Amino acid sequence: MRFLNVHLIKTSLILAFLLVPELAEATEYFVESKADYNELSSNLVAGDTLVLKNGIWNDFEILLSGQGQQNNPITLTAETKGRVILSGQSNLRLAGQHLLVSGLVFKNGYTPSSAVIEFRTNSDELAFHSRVTEVVIDSYNNPDKQESDYWVALYGKHNRLDHSHFVGKRNKGVTLAVRLNSQKSQQNYHQIDHNYFGYRPVFGSNGGETLRIGTSHYSLTDSHTLVENNYFEHTNGEVEIISVKSGKNTLRGNLFYESRGTLTLRHGNGNIVEQNIFVGNGVEHTGGIRVINQDQVIRNNYLEALTGYRFGSGFTVMNGVADSPINRYHQVENAVIENNSFINVRHIQLAAGSDAERTAVPIRSVMKDNLIINSDNQQPFSLFDDVSGIRLSGNIANTEVPDELSYGVQQQSVALERGKNGLLYPVSEKLNAGAIRGLKVLSKSEVGVSWYPKSPVLVPFDSGKVHRVENGSNELLTAINSADSGDILELANGQYDIPKLVKIDKTLTIKAAKQGQVKLTFERSTLFEIQDGGSLKLDGLTLSGELSPDAAGNSVVRTQKWGMVENYRFVMLNSQVAGLDINHSFDFFTTGKGAFADEISLINNTFDKVTGDILRLNTEIEDLGIYNAEYVTLKGNSFSKVAGAVVKLYRGGTDESTFGPHFLMADNKLSQVGQGKRNKSKASLYLHGVQVTDITSNVIESSAPIVIEHTVGEPKTVIKDNLFDDTGTPIVTELRGEGPHTAVIDNNKTLNKEMR
């Protein structure tokens, strides 16, 4: 093969190749510019190779098309794998036969089209027998979080995506989509193998799947896609990690590590799920497999330490909709569930989702030779409807099981030990239940690329250096600007009058050297603004609004008003907040539109004289299933003379694909909270659509009542061991269900003026 610098290629030679095809020979071209690439790319023949020069290629929309041959593909690669960076608004489209792409990295930008990598140029020109391998897409996100795109869209037939690395997708849209929207892309026999799917943060609404095969519209079409030996780590976007919406697919040998959600057989029939491994390590909402539709086979899978429940359970068999439309829930029929190991799986749910619409129970299905072991002896089964259509036999469990299942589950003590592959198996090899002993456990070194790190994306608080800051606002601002992510700024005693808005774009801790001896005041309408990439922890400070502008709508902390694509964290400990009363509607914390917090925690703080809300997390009011925070925690705080609510947290809509919000409020004292005339909620605490609520051991006096509105998703609400003194009892309303509310309200005490 010859190697030519593109500048040496003569036009006459190219014309000769075109006019006399038999004279054309495979050539390797070294490409130094976009203009060079565009000149060459229309004249490629089988065996040609384009080598992109190392460096950053900005706003480069690559089209690779041509007719390669089975053993002589047309190739696009990097001069050095990993050192060709496609940034800005770049993408890659392939069309033709036997194309091969490798060694590219997409980061620091976003696609200008519907996908970063697309196996087509338009609806008529698709890729066939083509391969993308050793490619990285890292945090290549549209700055508008709700603007949807794919990172990879597979069209055509017989294409392969392998040994690639995908991490940090934050905007709406599936990471990898297999598209079946034309006959030329159906029965496609694609192969997706040995890829690393890394951290995908909680998206906070529908649209955060990692892999989807088909859509509901084409779900009765077969795809024949093979998904094999891929590694899914912390893929937490939504309840469906993999969403299968077509038929005759095989999902084999994949490993799911501490990933929130499930492999969901959402639509389509005749899929095989085998030899996959789910390791939850007790992480909240880690799930396994969800079964819907006909002729599904689930065998020889290993599931351990999974905590998920409902549609995110360790194992779920759904109820269907009678005469279901194509986009709803088809009845489970002829499912085969055999030789799976469920080790410390908290929830196995059968006939899940049973309601007035989903009335079609599973039928003509079998569940046999499965091993169910829980070290705490807690039985994992929940039955939501008639499950007689699932025939059980040969199953072994060390726990009690519901009476309806006992005929097909042998209850016995089973000793387990780790095998050479690290998985738990019965010590006695005579037991035939559970997954096979030779199950292959993928390691991260076997997937993705060797030249790009699979390192943690989140920087923990307090993981960096400690920097001492002497008294003075300029010194503090300088220290904030120069700190690295994870650093701690330790402030000397004194008062810091901050004249500027402090923008936080890194993970940072600001703490007092001596608790209660550092006071921060601010002259702008906000002290701290959390921006993309930012997370903030405050510890031991006194925060005062006494120097703030005499105007309505101030806040101590806020997020960017619009345009955040990265999730953030906010924590405050052992601090005092006062003087937020220079004008009305002075909030402590407000969220911008589209901002999403993984965590907001207030622990052991004191708040006094606040004319607005403490945490205002209710900007997503369009009822589209979007919300502003996943976990909100209030513990050990004192709130006094707060005109608004301590928290306003809103999740509207009917979508069931998310886990949150989660709300915990324990050991707090509220006095004169929520009674301001501008508090339209008329509540000291207002929660709408929150999925998990725990309100325990609080003292609430002379305050507006707690108001909780349940919507969809079987919300879990517990209100117990609280004292309500001269405060109305909690108001819990079911907005979408009939009958009494489902909250657990227990052992609370109510006093009024006459009782004191």
Stockholm file with secondary structure:
# STOCKHOLM 1.0

chainA/1-756         MRFLNVHLIKTSLILAFLLVPELAEATEYFVESKADYNELSSNLVAGDTLVLKNGIWNDFEILLSGQGQQNNPITLTAETKGRVILSGQSNLRLAGQHLLVSGLVFKNGYTPSSAVIEFRTNSDELAFHSRVTEVVIDSYNNPDKQESDYWVALYGKHNRLDHSHFVGKRNKGVTLAVRLNSQKSQQNYHQIDHNYFGYRPVFGSNGGETLRIGTSHYSLTDSHTLVENNYFEHTNGEVEIISVKSGKNTLRGNLFYESRGTLTLRHGNGNIVEQNIFVGNGVEHTGGIRVINQDQVIRNNYLEALTGYRFGSGFTVMNGVADSPINRYHQVENAVIENNSFINVRHIQLAAGSDAERTAVPIRSVMKDNLIINSDNQQPFSLFDDVSGIRLSGNIANTEVPDELSYGVQQQSVALERGKNGLLYPVSEKLNAGAIRGLKVLSKSEVGVSWYPKSPVLVPFDSGKVHRVENGSNELLTAINSADSGDILELANGQYDIPKLVKIDKTLTIKAAKQGQVKLTFERSTLFEIQDGGSLKLDGLTLSGELSPDAAGNSVVRTQKWGMVENYRFVMLNSQVAGLDINHSFDFFTTGKGAFADEISLINNTFDKVTGDILRLNTEIEDLGIYNAEYVTLKGNSFSKVAGAVVKLYRGGTDESTFGPHFLMADNKLSQVGQGKRNKSKASLYLHGVQVTDITSNVIESSAPIVIEHTVGEPKTVIKDNLFDDTGTPIVTELRGEGPHTAVIDNNKTLNKEMR
#=GR chainA/1-756 SS CEEEEGGGCCHHHHHHHHHCGGGCCCEEEEECSHHHHHHHHTTCCTTCEEEECSEEEESCEEEEEEECBTTBCEEEEESSTTCEEEEESCEEEEEEESEEEESEEEEEECCSSSEEEESBSSSSCBEESCEEESCEEESCCCSSTTSCCEEEEECSBSCEEESCEEECCCSSSCSEEECCSSGGGSSCCCEEESCEECCBCCCSSSCCCSEEESCGGGTTSBCCCEEESCEEESBCSSSEEEEEESBSCEEESCEEESCBEEEEEEECSCCEEESCEEECTTCTTEEEEEECSBSCEEESCEEEEECCCGGGSSEEEECBCTTCCTTSCCCCBSCEEESCEEEEESCEEEEETCSSSCCBCCBSEEEESCEEECTTCCCCEEECSCCTTEEEESEEESSCCCGGGGGGEEECCCCEEECTTSCEEESCTTCCCSSCTTCCCCCGGGSSCSSSCCCCSSCCTTCSCEEEECSCHHHHHHHHHHCCTTEEEEECSEEEEECSCEEECSEEEEEESSTTCEEEEESSSEEEEECTTCEEEEESCEEECTTSCSSTTCEEEEECSBCCCSCEEEEEESCEEEEECSSSCCEEEECCBTCCEEEEEEESCEEEEESSCSEEECCCCSCSSCCSEEEEEEESCEEEEESSCSEEEECCSSCCCCCCCEEEEESCEEEEESCCTTCTTCCSEEEESCSEEEEESCEEESCCCEEEEECSSCCEEEEESCEEESSCCCEEEESSSCSSCCCEEESCEEECGGGC
#=GC SS_cons         CEEEEGGGCCHHHHHHHHHCGGGCCCEEEEECSHHHHHHHHTTCCTTCEEEECSEEEESCEEEEEEECBTTBCEEEEESSTTCEEEEESCEEEEEEESEEEESEEEEEECCSSSEEEESBSSSSCBEESCEEESCEEESCCCSSTTSCCEEEEECSBSCEEESCEEECCCSSSCSEEECCSSGGGSSCCCEEESCEECCBCCCSSSCCCSEEESCGGGTTSBCCCEEESCEEESBCSSSEEEEEESBSCEEESCEEESCBEEEEEEECSCCEEESCEEECTTCTTEEEEEECSBSCEEESCEEEEECCCGGGSSEEEECBCTTCCTTSCCCCBSCEEESCEEEEESCEEEEETCSSSCCBCCBSEEEESCEEECTTCCCCEEECSCCTTEEEESEEESSCCCGGGGGGEEECCCCEEECTTSCEEESCTTCCCSSCTTCCCCCGGGSSCSSSCCCCSSCCTTCSCEEEECSCHHHHHHHHHHCCTTEEEEECSEEEEECSCEEECSEEEEEESSTTCEEEEESSSEEEEECTTCEEEEESCEEECTTSCSSTTCEEEEECSBCCCSCEEEEEESCEEEEECSSSCCEEEECCBTCCEEEEEEESCEEEEESSCSEEECCCCSCSSCCSEEEEEEESCEEEEESSCSEEEECCSSCCCCCCCEEEEESCEEEEESCCTTCTTCCSEEEESCSEEEEESCEEESCCCEEEEECSSCCEEEEESCEEESSCCCEEEESSSCSSCCCEEESCEEECGGGC
//
